[in-house]
C-alpha cells in the first residue's frame, strides 16, 4: 500500500502572497509578511528572538510555496521501500536538455548568465530563511558582550560572533559545542526527533577576545577524580557527607576523598572551590611532574633529477635557510634549543651527521630501503643553535648537484620511514616536513596490499592503502606528525600522498609551481605557519559521558579503533576538531542532567606531560520542543559533515546523500507533528527557530564535491578536500559550506572598515555588475569584479585604468596607500587568521571562463555538478515531511 501523494490542488498550494518588497531581507519588518510566528496574522511583524525560555518557542512558517507546483508528482512518489520510510531523493544531476516545468533550462553556464535564479517550483529564493540574517541577528544580540557558560546553560552565541565566553563551571563553546543543550530523557524521544545527540570537541582551541587561557595546575595540588572510572574532577561531581565523598555522574559510584585533600563543604560546594580550577571551572589543565623528550624538527628534501632541473629545489633551500635563521634568532629563546635534523632523498635516503666535532658534515647513503637501518645514531639531531650553519652549508650545495641523481619513485614513503627510525632511536616525538618536487607515483605493496589506481582497489577511493595505514599507525605510536609540501601534483596516474599526513595530524599542501610569485608567497606563509603552530604530540583523547548514555561513534581525521571512547593521534593543533555521538543506555535523570567530559593527555613541544580536561553539563527534558529549541544549525552541520565524510570510507555516496535528506525530512516532520502547537496549513513550512537555515546547510553538504563529484572534480582534489574538511572546527565548517560573500564599497568617499561587513547571500542574483565582492571560505579566497565597476575603484585596488585591462587569476594584491586598498588588505589578513592554510587571492572578472570556481561557492544556486538549488531542496523537504506525517 503506497503512501498518499500530496494533492497539488490542496489549499495552501498554488496561492500567491503579495509581498511589499522583493529585495533581500534587511530586517524583520521587510520579510514579516512571509516569515512570521505560526498563527500570526499575515503581515504582522515579529521582533528578533532574544535569549530566554519564552522566545525560544518561536516557530517560523513559510507562507505559500508559490504557484509553480508541478502537475506531475512522480518524482516525489514513495519508492517501493516506502514502508521503511525511504523516499526518492532530490535528483542530483539534471542533464542540459532536461526542462523545468515552465520549459526553462535549469542549469546556467555562468553565475551571471541569469540575473535572478528562480525556483523551478515558483518560489522566490530571496524570501527563504537566510544564513546571512541568522548570523546578523546573533551578532546584534551578542557582539561585544559576555556569555557566561554555566552548568545547564542556554545555547551559546554562534561561532562567527565576536564576543567573550566566560567559564562559569561549564567548558565554553570554544572547546565543546553540543548538538543540543537539552537531551531527550527517553531513547524513544531521541529516535523520534532524528536529531543526533553529540558534541564537537576542539580541545586545544585558542581563547579569543581577551578571554582567560585555560588555567594550569600541578598534579600534586589537584583534587583527585573518580577512582572507579578514571574521570577527572570537575564541577559535575556532587559532594556528600560534608565533603568526605563525591558522586561521579559518569559511573554512578561514590569515591572517598583522601584526608590530605579533604575540605568541608558549604551549600554543596567545597569551601576552597574558588581557589581550585578543577572544582569551579569547566576547563583546566594539569602538568605532570615528569618530563619527556622535547619534540624535534626533521627536514626531508627531494633532490631527484626532476627537483634539480625544475629549479624548485633552489627556492626550497633558500626558504629553509631563512626558517632556520628565524628559529635561531627568534624572540623565543627556547626555539634555539629545538633539535633539528636533515635528510635528502631520491630513490635512496641520504642522512647527515651534523656533529660539531667533525670538520665537515658526513653524508651517509642508504641504498637498501627494504631493510631500512640507521648507519649511525649520534649527530642526526642537534639543537638549531649548534647546527644551523652546518645545515645552511648543505642546503646551499644541494641545488649545485648534477642532475644525474635517480628519480624519487614513491620515495616520500622512504623519507617517512627513515624519519620514524630516527625518532624511535631518539625516543622522542617530532614533526617531519617533506618537500616533494618530483611527481608522486604509486608503489605496489609486495604483500598484496594495493592502492586506488591498481586493478584490485579498495571499495572506496577514500580508503588508505594498507601500506599507508601501517606506516601511519607507527607514526601515531611515536608521535610523528608529517607535513608534506608537494610542488608537482599529478591528478591522474599517480598515488595520492596525503593519507599519512592527514592521519598523523599534519597536512598535505599542493602548489602549482614555485615559479609563480603567488605560490612562492603562499609557500613561505605555510612554512612559517607550520613551525609556529603549537602542537600536542602523542595525544590520547578519552571521552566520559553520564552512565545513562554511552559513546556510539567518533568522527574526525584519525585512525579509528575498536573503542570509540578513546582516540589516539600523533599530533593535533588548535584547529583540529572531532565529533562524538551518544545514545541512551536507559532513561536520563532530569534533575542531574547530562555530563560530558573530554580528557586530552599529550606531550608538549618542550616535553611536558599535560592533561587538559573539558567538562560540560546539559539539561534533559521530557519535552522534545526543548531539544529542538536548544539546537544550532551550524553545530549539526559540523556533526553531519564529520559523520558522513567518515562513513564515505565504507558506504556509497548515493546512500549518504539519501540518508542526509531522510534525516532532515524526518526531523522537520517530527517538529511539525509533535512540537508545533499552532494550527498551520499544509502550504506552510514549519521550521524550528535555531534550525531554520538547516536545509541550506544540509543541501550544501549533500552536493559538496566529496559526496557529489562533478565532471571536473579530480580524485586527488576530492581526497584532499575530504581530509581538510573532516578536521575543521565549527566556525570553519560553517564557512566552508556557506561561504562569506562580502560586498565591498566602490564609493571611495564613504570607504571605511565597517563597510566591509556587508554580507549578502550565496546566490548569483545578489552579485551586481557595478560592485566588488570578496568571497571567503577556509580554503578559497575570491575577489569578483563586476563589469560595470567604476574605473577609479579599479585604479585604487589594482592600479589598472579599465575593466578590460584587469586580468583574471591568482594575484598578490598591490600594496597601495589609499583607504580602499588598506581596508581590503586588512580584511584579508583578518580572514586569513581563521584559516589553517595560507590562502591565495584569485581575481575573477564577470563573464570570464574561470567563473565556474565562483559558481561552486554560490551554494544557494544549482551547483555545476548538478546539485539542487536551496529553494528546490527546501520544497522537496516540505513535500516529503508532509507525506511522513500523513503516513
N, C-alpha and C positions, 0 to 999 in steps of 0.2 A: 504493500500500500504506500503510494507516494504521498509526500507532504503536500499540502495545498500550495499552489502557485499564487503569488500576490497578484491581485487584480489591478491592472493599470488604471481602471476607471474608479478605483476606490476613492472616496472623499479624502482630500489632502494631497492626492497626486494630480498633476496636470493643472494646478492652480498657481496663478502668479500673485505675488505680493508686490505692490507698488512701493519702491524704495525712494526716499528723498535724495539719496546720494549713491552713486555707483563708484565712488572713489575708495581707495584702500582705507581701512579703519585708522582713525587718528585718535579717537577717544570713544568712550562707551556710548555717548549720545548719538554718534554717527551710525552705529550699527544696531542700536536698540530695537528698531523695527524687525530686524532679522534674528538676532540672538537676544533672548530675554528669559528671565526665570520662568520655568514651566508654570503655566496657569496665569501669567500676567497678561493683561490686555495688549493686543498688538499696538506697537508704537510707544509703549511705556518704557522709559529709560531705566537703566539699572546702574547703581554705583559699583565701582570696583570692589571685589571681595576683600575683606580685611581678615586678619588672623583672629579667629575666635570661633567657639563652637557654633554660634548661631549662623554665622555666614558660611561655614564650611558646607552647609546643606544645600547651597545654591545649585540648581540644576539648569544647564543651558540647553535649549532646544532650538533646532534649525527649522524654522517655519518654511513650508513649501519647497519641495525639491525641484520645482520647475516644471515646464510643460513638455520637456523633451523625453518623457518616459517612453521607451521603445515599445512598439506594438507587438514585437515578438520577444518573448522572455525565455527562449530555450536555453540561452547561455547561463541562466541562473537556476535552471531546473535541477532539483536534487539528483545526485548521481545514484547509481544502483546501490551504493553503500550508505544511503541516507539514514538507515536505521542506526548507524553508528555515529551520526552527527557529522558526516563528511559531505561538504558541498563542493561543487566545481569551483575552482579558484578563479580569480580575475585573470583574464588572458594576459600573459606576459609579453607575447610577441604579436604584433599586428603587421601583416605584410603591407607593402606600399599600395597594393591595389585594393585592400580591404576598405570598404567605405563605412563611414559613420552613418547613423540613422538619417541624418539630413543630407547625406551624399557628399560629405566633405572628407577629404583625405586627412587622417588624424595624426600624421607624423611629418611636421615641417622639417625642411632640410637645414634650417638655421634658426637660432633662437629668435631672431628679429624678423623672420620671414612672415610671421603672423603677428600683427600688432596687439592682439588680445586673444589668448588661447582659452576659448570657452570649453566647458564640459560637453562631451558628446551626448549628455542627457539633459542639457539645458540649464545646468547650474552655473551660477556666476562664481568662479573660483575666488574672487576678491572678497566674497561675503562669507567664506568659510572660516572656522576658527583659525587664528593666526598665531604662529610661534613668536613672531616679532612683537605682537601685542602682549602675549603672556610674559615675555621677558621684560617688556617695558613696565608692565604692572608690578612685577616683582621688584624691579629697581625702584619704582616710585614708592613702594612700601618699605624697602629695607636698605636702600643705598645710603651709606654713611652712618648707619645705625649699628647697634649691638644686638645680636641674637644670643640669648642665654640658653645653652644646651644643658638642660636639666633632665633628671630621670623622668620618664614618661612624658617628655616634652612634645610640643607640637611639631608640625612639619617645618624644617629649616628653610632658609632662603635658597633660591636656585644657585647652581654652581657659578653662573655667569654674573651674579650680582656682587658688586663690590661692597662688602660690609665686614664687620668684625664678629667672629664667632668665639664666644667665651665658654670655656669648660666649667660647668657648674655641677659636676658629678656624672655627666654623660660625655663620651667622646664626641667631638664636634664633627660636623659633616665633611670637614676636610679629610678625615680619616675613615669615617664609616657613614655610608648613606644606605638607608633601608628602603626596600620596595614599598613598604607600608609602615607607618608608625602606630598601627593598631592591628595586631594579628587576630584573625578569627579564632574564637575559642575552640570550635569543633573542626575536625578534619573535613567533615562533610560540607561545612560552610566554605572552607578554603577551596575545595574542589569545585564547588558550585560557582564561585566567583571567577575562577580561572585566572586569578591574579597570583603570580608566583610569590612565595614567601622567601625573601632573600636579602642579602646585604652586599654592597660593593665596598671592598676594603682597599684602601690606599695607605698602607701602614707608615710610609716614610714621607707623606705629603708635607710640603713646606707651609709654615704659617704665613699668613698674609695680613696686610692692613694693621700693622703694629700688634698682631696677636702674640701672646706669650709662647715661647718654644715649649716643647714637651719637657717637663721637669725631670731631672736626673737625680737618682738617689743610689746609695750604696747598698749592696746586698745585706750586710750585717744590720743595717738600720731599718730595713723594711719589715713590715709585719708579714709573716709567712702565710701563704694561701692554704687552700684545701689539700690535706694530705691524702684524701681518698682518690680524687680525680686529677689532681695536679693543676687545677685552676688557680690563677693568681688572685691576690687580694684586690678587692675593688669595692666601691660603694654599693654594689649589688648584694654583697654579703650582709645578712641581717644578724645583729648581735643579740645574744640571750644570756641569762644568768649574770647580769651586771658586767658583761664583757668577758666572762670566762670561756664562753663558747660562741661560735658563729655558725649560721646555717648557710650552706652552699647551694645556690639555686641550680647549679649545673649537674649535681649528682644527688642532691637532697639529703646529704649527710651532715652531721654535726662534727665540728673539729674543736678540740681543746686548744686554748691559747697557752703557749709556754709562759711560765711565770716571769721570764726575763723580759718579755714584751707585753705583759699584761697592763692594761689601763682600764679603769672603771668607765661605765657608760652613763650618759645623761640624755634622756628622751630618745633612746635607741641609738645614740651615736657615742663613740668613744670621745673622751674629753680632749684627746690630742688629735682629733681628726683633721683640724685645720693646719696642723704642722706636718702632716704626712700625706703626700700626694696619693698614695695608694688607698687612703681612706676617704679622700674628699674629691678626687678628680677621676674623670673617665679615662685619661691618658697619662701615662708616666713611663719612665724608662729606668731600668736597673743596670748598673755597671758592676760586672763581676770583678773579683779581686785578681784572679789570674789573667794573664795576657798571653795571647798567641803571637804568631809571627805576623808582622805587617804585610799588607798586600804589595805586590811588585808590579812593574810595568814591563811587558815584553813587546818588542817591535819585530815584526816579521815582514821583510821586504822582498817582493818578487823581482829577481834580477835575470829573468829569462831574456832570450834574444828579442822577443816582442816588446818587452818593457824597455829595453835599451834603445831599440830602433824608433819607438814611438816618441821618445823624448819625455815621456811622463815620469820616468824614474828620476830624472834630474830635478824636477819640481818637487816631487815627493821628498827627496833627500834634503832639499833646501828647507822645506817646512818642518821636517823632523829636527833639523838643527835649531831652528827657531823655537820649536817646542821644548827641546832640552835646555836651551838658554833661559826660557821663561821659568822652567822648573827649578833651575839652579839659582836664578837671581830674583825669584818672585817675592812677593810680600810675605808669603807663608814660609817661615823658616823651616818648618818640617818637610816642605816639599823637596828640599835639597837632600834630605835623608832618604828619599824614595829610592828604592833599589830598581835598577833598570838593566835589561838585557837586550841583546840584539842578535838576530839571525837573518840570514838571507836564504833564498831557495830558488831553484829552477825545477829540475826533476830530482834534485838532491837537496840535502839540508846542509847549510854552512853555519857552524856555530863559531863564536868568537870569545876567546879567553881575554878578558879585559883587565887582568890583574895589573896593578900599578908597578909591580916589581919587574915586569917584562919591559924590554926596551921598545918593543912594538907589539901590537896585539897579534895573537896567533889565531889563524883560521883553521878550523877542523871540518873536513868534508865527510858527510855520512852518505855513503852510496847504497848501503844495504838497508833500504827502507822497510823491507818486510819484517825484519827483526831489529827494530829501532832501539839502539842503546846509546847512552851518553859516553863519549870518549873521556871526558873529564867532568868534574862537578864544581871545582873551585874556579872562580873568576868569571862564571857565566852571569852572575848577578852582583852588581855593585851599586853603592849609593851614587846618585847622579852627580854629586859634587866631586866624586873621585874619578868618575869615568866619562864625564861629559866630553872633554876634549878628545879623548881616545875614540869615542863613538863618532864624534864630528869628523875626525880624520878619515874614518872608514866610510862614512856616508859621502864625503867629498870625492872619494875614489871610485865608488860604485858606478856612477854614470860613465866613467872613463874606460870601463872594461870593454874588451872586444865583444862584438855581438856574435860570438861563437858558442855561447852557453847554450845549454839544452832548453827545450821548451818545457814549461811547467804544466804538464798534463795532470790535472787533478791534484797538484801538489799543495793546495791550500789545506787539504786533509793532513798532509805530512807535516806542515808547519804547526797545525794544532796538536798533533800527536807529539811532536818534539817539544812544544811548549809545555804540554802536560807532563812530560818526563822531567823537565827542568823544575816545575813547581812541586812535583812529588819528591824530587831529590832534596829540595829546599824546605819541604814540609810547610808550604805557605800558599795562600790564595793569591790571585792576581788577575790583571786584565791583559789580554793578548790583543794587539792591534795588527791586523793582517792587511797589507797593501797589495792588492792583486791587479796587475796591469795586463796580463795575458788572458785570452778567453778561457772560460771555465769549461772543462769537458767532464763527461761522466766516466767514473771508474767502476767497472763491474766488480762486485764482491765475489771473491773466489769461492766463498762458501755457499753461493747461490742467492744471496740477497741482492736484489736489483733495485734500480731507481725507476723513475717515471718513464724515461724515454727508451726503455728496453721493451722487448716483446712480452715479458712477464712482469707487468706493472702492478702496483697496489690498486686497491679498489677505488681510492680517491687520489686526485692529484695533490691533495694537501698532506697526505701521509708522507712522513720522512722515511727514507730507506733505512733498513736495519743497521747499515754501517754508520749512518749519521746518528741514529738513536743510541747506539752503543757508545760512540765517542762522546755524545752529549751527556750520557749518564756518568761517564768517567769525569768529565769536566765539572758536573754538578757536585760530585763527591769531593772533588779537590777544591772547588770554589774558583774555577777558571772561567771568567767571562770573556767571550770572543766578540770583538768589534771588527767587522770586515768592511773595507773600502774597495769597491770594485770599479775599475776605470775602463773596462772593456766588457760590456754586458752583451750577451747573446741570448735573444729570446727564444730561438729555435735551435734545436740540435745540441744544446749544452745543458749540463746539470745546473740546478739552482743551488747556490752555495749558502743559502740563508737559513737552512734548518738548524744548524748548530748554533750560529749567533743568537737567534731568537729564543732557542730553548735554553740558553745559558744566560739570559738576561742582558744580552748585548744587542747589536743591530747589524743589519746589512744595509749599507748606503751605496747606491749606484750613481755613477756620473757618466754623462755622455762622452765627454773628453776634457782633459785638463788643459787643452789648448785654448778653451774659452775662458775669458776673464770672469764671466759669471760663475762658471763651475769652479774656477780656482778660488774665488771668494767664498763660495759655499763650502768647499773642502776645508779651507782654513777655519771657518766657523765651526764645522762639525768636529774637527780635530781638537780644538780648544774646548768645546763643549764636553766631549768625551772625557778629557782629562780633568776638567774642573768639576764635573758632577760627582757628588758624594755617593759612594756605592756601599751597599751592605753585602758582604760576601758570606758564602756558606750559610745561607738563610734557611731557617726552618719556621714555617708558619703553621700554628695549630689553632683550631677554632673550637671553642666550647659554646654550647647553647643549652638553654633550660632543659631539664631532664624530660619534659613533656614533648620536646622536639628532638630531631636528630638531623645531622647534615646528610643530605641526599646527593649532593653534587658540588663540584668545584670547577670553575671555568676560568681559563686565562692562558698566558704564554708560558707553559711549563709542561714537563712530562708527567702525565697522570700516574697515580699509584693506586693500589687497592684500597687504601684508607683515604677517603675523601675529606677527612677532618685535618689531615696533615699534608703539607706541600713542601717539597724540598726544591730549592733554587740555588744555582751557582752564584747569582748576584741579582740585585734589584735596586732601582733608584726611586726618586720621589715621583716619577711619572707612572710607575707601574701600579696597576690596579687588578684585583681579582674579584670574582663573584662567587658567593656561596649560596646554595639553595637549601631550604629546610622543609621538612614535612613533619606531620604530627605523629607522635607515638600514642598519645592519649589527650584528653581534654586539658586545655590550659587553665590556670588559676587566674581569674580576673583580678584578684587582689594583688598577687605577686607580679603579674605581668610576664614579660619575656625578657630574658637576659642573654646577651651575645657578647662573647669575649674573644678577641684575636690576640694571640701571643706570638710575636716575631723574635726569634733568637738568631743573632747574627754576629759576625766579626766585622768590626770597622776597618777602614783602610789602615789604621795605625795598630791594629791587632787587638783592640779592646773587645772583650766579650760582653755583648749587651743584649738585653731583653726588653723589647718595647711592648707595652700592654695597652690595648684599647678595649673599653667596655661600654656597652650601651644597654639601657633598659627601656623596653617599649610597653605600651599598654596592650591589652587584648580585650575583645568585646564580642558579645553575642550578636551584635547588630552589624550586618555587612556594610551598611552605609558608613560606619566608622572606618572600615578598611578602605573603602573607595575614596573617601574624602581626605585621608591622610596618605595618599599615594601621589607620586610625582612622575610625570611622563618621562622626563629625562633619565631618571633612575631606572625605570622599567626598560627604556630603550637600551641603556648600558647593559643591563642584565640579559636581555634577549640577544643583544649583539654577541656577547661572550658565549652564551649558551649555544646559539645557532652556529657560530663560527667554529666552536669546538666540536659540535655534532657533525660538521661538514667532513670530518675525518672518516666517518663511517656511514653517514646517511646521505642519500641522494639529495641534490639541491632542490629538485622539484618538490620532494616531500617536505623539506624545511620551509619552503615558501608557502606551501599549503598549510603547514602547521601554524605558521605565524598568522596567516589570515584567519584560520579557525579559532585560534586563541583569542584574538581581539574581537572576533564576531561573538564568541560565547561570553566574553566579558561585557560587551555592550548589551547583549540580550539579558544577561543576569541583572545588570544595573537597571535596565528599563523595567524588568519584571518584578524585582524584589526591593528596589531602593527608590524608585520614582513613585511617590505617593500622589502626585497631582495627575489629573486626567489629561492625557495628550492624545492627539490624533495620530493615525498611522503615518501621516505625512511629516511628522516631526521627528527629528533625530535627537535623542536624549543622550547627553554626554556628561560624565562627572566633571566637576569644576576643574580639578587639577589634572584631569586626563583628557581635556577636550582637544589637545593637539596630539594625542597619542596616535590617531590614524595617520597623520602625515609622517610621523617618525617611523612607524612600522612599515609604511609603504616605501619610504626611502631605504630602509633596511632590506626589504624584500627585493627591491630592484637594484641593490648595490651590485657592483661588478664581481663581487665574491660569490653571491648567490644567484645572480642572473647575468652571466657573461655576455658581452656583445661581440660583434664580429671583429672589432679591433682591440679586444681585451686579450693580451697575451697571457700565457700560462704564468710566466715569471712575474708579470705585473700583479696578477691576482694573488699569487703566493705571497708576494711582499705586502700587498695591501691587507690581506688577512692577518699576517703576522704583526704588522704595525698596529692595526685597529684592535685586536683582541686584548692588548695590554693597556689600552688607553684608560684614563680616568673618566669620570662622568662629564666634566666640562669639555674635554677634547672629543669625547664620543658624540656628544650632542652637536658640537660644531662641525664634526665630520659628516654627520648625516643630515644636518640642516645648516649649511654654511652661512656665515655672516656676510650680508650684502650691504655695504655702506655707500650712501650717496655722498659724493664729495662736492664741495662748493666750487662753482666756476666763477662766481661773482667775487672777485678778489677784494672788493671794498668791504665785504661782510665776512671775510675769512677769519676764522678763529678756531681754536682747538675743539670747542664744543660743537662746531659744525660737523665734525667727523663722527658724531654719534647718531647720525640719522640713518637708521637701518630700514630696509624695505624687504618685502617678501621675496623668496627664491622663485621667481617666475619671470619669464621673458616679458610679460605685459607690464612689468614695473621698470624696465630698462628704457629710458628715453634717449633719443638721439642727440639731445643737446646737453647731455650730462656725462659725468665721470662716475664710475662705480668701482670700489675696491671689494673683491670677493675673497674671503678668508676661510680656510679650513685648516686643521693642524698639519695637512700635507701639501696644500696648494695655496698660492697667493697670486691672484689675477687682478689686473687693472684694465677694466673695459672702458674703451674710449668711443663715445658716440660720434657719428659722422658730422654732427652739427655743433660740436663743442666750440666755444669761442676761441679764435686763434691766440688771444692773449693768455688764456689758461694753458694752452699747449706750449707756449713760449716759456712761461714761468715754471712748468714742470719738466719739459723735455728739451728745451732750447731749440725747438723747431717752430717754423712760422705758419705751417698749414697742416691740415689733416693728411693730405697726400704725402707730405714729407715724413710723416711718422711711420716707422717700421714696426710691424708686429713681431713679437718674440721675447726671449728672455733678456733682461737688461739689468744693469746696476743703475738705479735711479741717480741722475746727476745731482751733485751737491750744489744747490743754488741758494743764494741768500735772498729769499722772499718768503712771506708768510705761508703761501700755498705749499711750496716745496718743503719748508721746515716742518709744518704740521703733518704733512703726509709721511715724511720720513720718521717722525716721532711716533706716529700711529703704527707704522710698520714695525718699529722696534718694540713697541708695547705688545703687538700681536705675536711677534717672534718669541717673546718671553714665555708664552704659553706652550709653544711647540717643543717637541723633543728632538727635532732635527732642524737644521738651518734651511729656511725656505728661500726659494729664488723667485723673484718677481717676474711675471710674464705679462707683457702688454698685448691685449687683444683688441684689434680695431673692428668696429662694426662692419659686417659684410665680409670679413676675411674668412678663408677656409679653416683657419685654426679656431673658429668659434665653437667647434664641437667640444673642445675641452671646457668651454664655458657652459655649454648645454648640459654637461654631466653634473654641474653644480646646481642647476635650477631644478631642484628636486620636486617642486610642486607641479611641474610640467611633465608631459610624457617624455621618458628618457630615450636616448639614442638606441639603446639596446631593446626597446620595446616595452619597458615597464610602464604600467598605467599611471595616469596623472592622479594628483591628490583628489580632485573632485570626483573622478570616476571611481577611484578606490573607495572613497567615503560613501558614494552611492551604493556600491555593492555591499559594503558592510551593513548599511542600513537595511537593505532588502533582505539580506541573509539573516540578520538579527531578528527581523520580524518573523521570518519563517521558523526560527528556532523557538520563538515564543508561541507561535501558532501550533507548532508540533508538540 
